[in-house]
């Protein structure tokens, strides 16, 4: 069984920063999986925020380009999302995913304007 556990969410003022972490454990070859961060707000579909492939190719949603940075540490089975210049519209529950098939429980990010 594979478990993904996110941490690092919280309440921050607009313009501030947060760093999310997601640690994978269990029967997973972490380095062989693409890892993603998604977010979801009530009444809306879950949207892809950023992804990092096993060869470290990276993609970002247009709405976060230049503000968010995704990275991974395969030795620690961990993927990170550094979020800078946060905006009120970044408020959401952020989910970590392995290959878009295994999901964490989510961590709330609230940005006050």
ABEGO torsion letter per residue (X at the ends): XBBBBBBGBEBBBBGBBBBBBBBBBEBBBAAABBBBBBBBBBGBBBBBABBBBAAGBBBBBAAABGABBBBBBAAAGBBBBBBBGBBAAABBBBBBBBGGABBBAEBBBBBBX
